[in-house]
Amino acid sequence: MDHMQNNQTCNLLNGSEVQSEAGDLDSAQIPVAEEAEATTTTSTEMSGGEAPRSPRSSPRSSCPLAVTGCISGKPSDETSGNQTEERKEAESPLNDEINTNVVRLVEFLLLKYQRKELTTKAEMLDCINRDYQECYPVIFSEASECIKLFFGIDMMEVDPAARSYTLVTALGITYDGMHHGPQGMPNTGLIIMSLCIIFMEGNCVSEEKFWEVLNKLGLCAGCKHFIYDEPRKLITEDFVQEGYLEYRLVPDSDPPRHNFLWGPRAHAETTKMKVLEFFAGITKKDPSSYPTRYAEALRDEGERA
């Protein structure tokens, strides 16, 4: 079963033609985040040892759709119509059940990550309603995409024979910031998205532009977020202190203005190519679709060799 070739996950990303290398950032949409919020809430409840269970409200779209629906769609009537049609499609009984099982699996995987435990295919199948276990490949794929895009966590197979997996922070990032989150949730996804914004904007982005993009992702300075708490503090203090971002004052600016750049720890732990590939994965494009950034990433790879 191909679950409509998994198009429900990311087809909101392809609603506009890229007008510039950073055009996909400019055309962001507000995310449908209630499923992800339900996931974080239930995952916190599970930290006390409860078995995975579905969120209180039945999801209307899968967690990956909630995550990726916020990038690369023009904020126009045409796109709004497309989103409505895709939402209706995602509300079919089969898709609704698959999405519910995706959220259940994401909850379970976050718990495993918090406990630093391996997981197996058998355990993950136990999270899925028996009537839908034949859909495991689709559910596993969408749950893996969700935790990578939203939480910055990769699923790595450690034993093909036993089909066991470990959960690690993505792109080589070694910090997850869980002790800074309101519910012990990893913040790696926000670090990676910040690095994506900076790189796609030419390695230096004004604070105004940076927050313009994050606002379209549902992240506002001074407003509490269900995963990241107050994102401005995380970004301008914690991520700067950890060395992932530079928050640089623009000389002679009045009133004072700041730019964001990659910090030394970001340069040491990840690469421009990894970040570009991550961003291209979100937008469902080939990294070479961004020729300037791709050429720069290739040069960076050569210099590191």
C-alpha positions in Angstrom: 0.0 0.0 0.0 1.5 3.3 -1.0 -0.9 5.6 1.0 -1.3 7.7 -2.2 2.5 7.5 -2.6 2.9 9.3 0.7 1.8 12.6 -0.9 -0.2 13.5 2.1 3.0 14.1 4.1 4.5 16.9 2.1 2.5 18.0 -0.9 1.6 21.3 0.7 5.3 22.1 0.2 5.1 22.3 -3.5 2.5 25.0 -3.9 4.7 27.6 -5.3 7.6 28.0 -7.8 10.9 29.2 -6.2 11.5 32.7 -7.2 14.9 33.0 -5.4 17.2 30.7 -3.5 15.4 31.6 -0.3 12.0 31.8 -1.9 10.7 28.8 -0.1 11.4 30.5 3.2 9.4 33.6 2.1 6.4 31.6 1.1 5.8 29.9 4.4 2.3 29.1 5.8 1.0 28.9 9.3 1.3 25.2 10.4 -1.5 23.0 11.5 0.1 22.2 14.9 -2.6 20.7 17.0 -1.5 17.1 16.4 2.1 17.9 17.3 0.9 19.7 20.4 -1.2 16.6 21.3 2.0 14.5 20.7 4.1 16.6 23.1 1.3 16.7 25.7 0.8 12.9 25.6 4.5 12.2 25.5 4.9 14.2 28.8 2.2 12.1 30.3 4.0 9.0 29.1 7.2 10.0 30.8 5.8 8.6 34.0 5.8 5.1 32.3 2.3 5.0 30.8 1.7 3.0 27.6 1.3 5.0 24.4 -2.2 6.1 23.7 -3.8 8.3 21.1 -4.3 12.0 21.8 -7.6 13.1 23.1 -8.7 14.8 19.9 -8.6 12.8 16.7 -6.0 14.2 14.3 -7.2 15.8 11.1 -3.8 15.5 9.4 -0.6 13.6 10.1 2.1 15.0 12.2 4.4 15.3 9.2 1.7 17.3 7.3 1.4 19.5 10.4 5.1 20.2 10.3 5.7 20.6 6.7 2.6 22.4 5.8 4.2 25.6 7.0 6.8 26.0 4.2 6.7 26.6 0.5 3.1 27.4 -0.2 2.1 30.8 -1.5 -0.1 32.8 0.9 -2.8 33.1 -1.7 -6.4 32.2 -2.3 -5.3 29.5 -4.7 -3.1 27.9 -2.1 -5.7 28.2 0.6 -8.1 26.3 -1.8 -5.4 23.6 -2.3 -4.9 23.2 1.4 -8.7 22.9 1.9 -8.8 20.1 -0.7 -5.8 18.3 0.8 -7.3 18.7 4.3 -10.5 17.0 3.1 -8.5 14.3 1.5 -6.6 13.7 4.7 -9.8 13.4 6.6 -10.9 10.2 4.9 -11.4 7.4 7.4 -8.4 5.4 6.3 -6.0 8.4 6.4 -7.4 9.5 9.7 -6.7 6.1 11.2 -3.2 6.1 9.7 -2.5 9.6 11.0 -3.7 8.6 14.5 -1.2 5.7 14.4 1.5 8.0 13.2 1.0 10.3 16.3 0.9 7.2 18.6 4.3 6.1 17.2 5.8 9.6 17.4 4.8 9.7 21.1 6.4 6.3 21.7 9.6 7.3 19.8 9.9 10.6 21.8 9.6 8.6 25.0 12.4 6.2 23.8 14.6 9.2 23.0 14.0 10.8 26.4 15.0 7.5 28.0 17.9 7.0 25.7 16.7 3.5 24.8 16.8 1.5 21.7 13.6 0.4 20.0 12.7 -2.4 17.7 10.2 -3.0 14.9 8.3 -5.3 17.2 7.9 -2.6 19.8 6.8 -0.1 17.2 4.2 -2.5 15.8 2.8 -2.8 19.3 2.0 0.9 19.2 -0.1 0.5 16.0 -3.6 -0.6 16.0 -3.7 -4.3 14.8 -6.1 -3.5 12.0 -3.5 -1.1 10.5 -0.3 -3.0 11.0 -0.1 -3.8 7.3 0.4 0.0 6.9 3.5 -0.1 9.1 5.9 1.0 6.3 3.9 4.2 5.7 3.3 4.9 9.4 7.0 4.3 10.2 8.1 6.5 7.3 5.8 9.4 8.3 6.7 9.1 12.1 10.4 9.1 11.2 9.9 12.2 9.1 7.9 14.0 11.8 10.5 13.5 14.5 13.3 14.6 12.2 11.6 17.7 10.9 9.9 18.8 14.1 12.3 17.6 16.8 15.6 17.2 14.9 15.9 13.5 15.7 17.1 10.8 13.3 16.1 7.1 13.4 19.3 5.0 12.9 19.1 1.3 12.3 21.7 -0.4 14.5 21.0 -4.1 14.0 19.3 -5.1 10.7 18.8 -8.7 11.8 17.0 -7.6 15.0 15.5 -4.6 13.3 16.5 -2.4 16.2 16.9 1.4 16.0 18.5 4.2 18.0 17.3 7.8 18.1 20.0 10.5 17.7 20.1 14.2 17.1 20.1 15.0 13.4 22.8 16.5 11.1 25.6 15.8 13.7 24.2 18.3 16.2 25.2 17.1 19.7 22.9 19.3 21.7 19.2 18.8 22.2 18.4 21.5 24.8 15.9 19.2 26.6 16.7 20.8 29.9 15.6 24.2 28.4 12.2 23.0 27.1 9.0 23.3 29.0 8.2 19.6 28.8 11.7 18.1 28.3 11.2 18.1 24.5 14.3 18.2 22.2 15.0 21.6 20.7 17.3 20.4 18.0 14.7 21.0 15.3 14.6 24.7 16.1 18.4 24.8 15.9 18.4 23.1 12.5 15.6 25.4 11.2 17.6 28.4 12.4 20.7 27.2 10.5 18.6 26.6 7.4 17.2 30.1 7.5 20.6 31.6 7.9 22.2 29.6 5.2 19.4 30.0 2.7 19.5 33.7 3.2 23.2 33.9 2.3 24.9 33.0 5.7 23.7 36.2 7.4 20.1 37.2 8.0 18.7 40.2 9.7 16.8 39.7 12.9 13.7 41.1 11.2 13.8 38.6 8.3 14.7 35.8 10.7 11.6 36.3 12.8 9.4 37.0 9.7 10.1 33.4 8.6 9.7 31.9 12.1 6.4 33.8 12.6 5.1 32.0 9.6 6.1 28.8 11.2 4.0 29.7 14.3 7.0 30.8 16.4 6.8 34.4 17.7 9.2 36.3 19.9 7.7 36.7 23.4 5.0 34.1 22.8 5.0 30.7 24.5 5.3 27.7 22.2 4.1 24.3 23.1 7.5 22.7 22.4 10.0 25.6 22.6 8.5 27.7 25.3 9.6 31.2 24.6 11.6 30.9 21.4 13.3 34.3 21.6 15.2 33.3 24.7 16.2 30.0 23.3 17.5 31.5 20.1 19.2 34.7 21.3 20.5 33.4 24.6 20.6 29.6 24.8 21.6 28.8 21.2 24.1 31.7 21.2 25.6 30.5 24.5 25.9 27.0 23.2 27.8 28.3 20.2 25.2 27.4 17.5 24.3 30.9 16.6 25.9 34.3 16.5 23.7 37.3 17.4 25.7 40.1 16.0 25.0 43.8 16.5 25.0 45.8 13.2 27.7 48.5 13.6 26.4 52.1 13.9 22.7 51.0 13.8 20.3 53.3 15.5 18.1 51.9 16.8 20.3 48.9 17.4 19.7 46.0 14.9 21.1 42.5 14.9 22.0 39.8 12.4 22.1 36.1 12.9 25.0 33.9 11.6 26.1 30.4 12.2 28.1 30.0 15.4 31.4 28.1 15.7 29.8 25.0 17.1 27.5 24.8 14.1 30.4 25.0 11.8 32.2 22.3 13.8 29.4 19.8 14.1 27.5 20.0 10.8 28.0 21.2 7.2 26.3 23.4 4.7 25.6 20.4 2.6 23.8 18.6 5.4 21.7 21.7 6.2 20.9 22.2 2.5 19.9 18.5 2.1 17.7 18.8 5.2 16.0 21.9 3.8 15.6 20.3 0.4 14.0 17.3 2.1 11.4 19.7 3.6 10.6 21.3 0.3 10.8 18.0 -1.6 13.3 19.3 -4.0 16.8 18.2 -5.0 19.6 20.2 -3.3 20.8 21.3 -6.8 17.5 23.1 -7.2 19.3 25.9 -5.2 22.3 26.3 -7.4 24.1 29.1 -5.5 23.7 27.4 -2.2 24.5 24.0 -3.7 27.8 25.3 -5.2 28.7 26.9 -1.9 28.0 23.7 -0.1 30.1 21.7 -2.5 33.0 24.1 -2.0 32.6 23.7 1.8 32.7 19.9 1.4 35.9 20.2 -0.6 37.5 22.5 2.0 36.7 20.0 4.7 38.1 17.0 2.8 
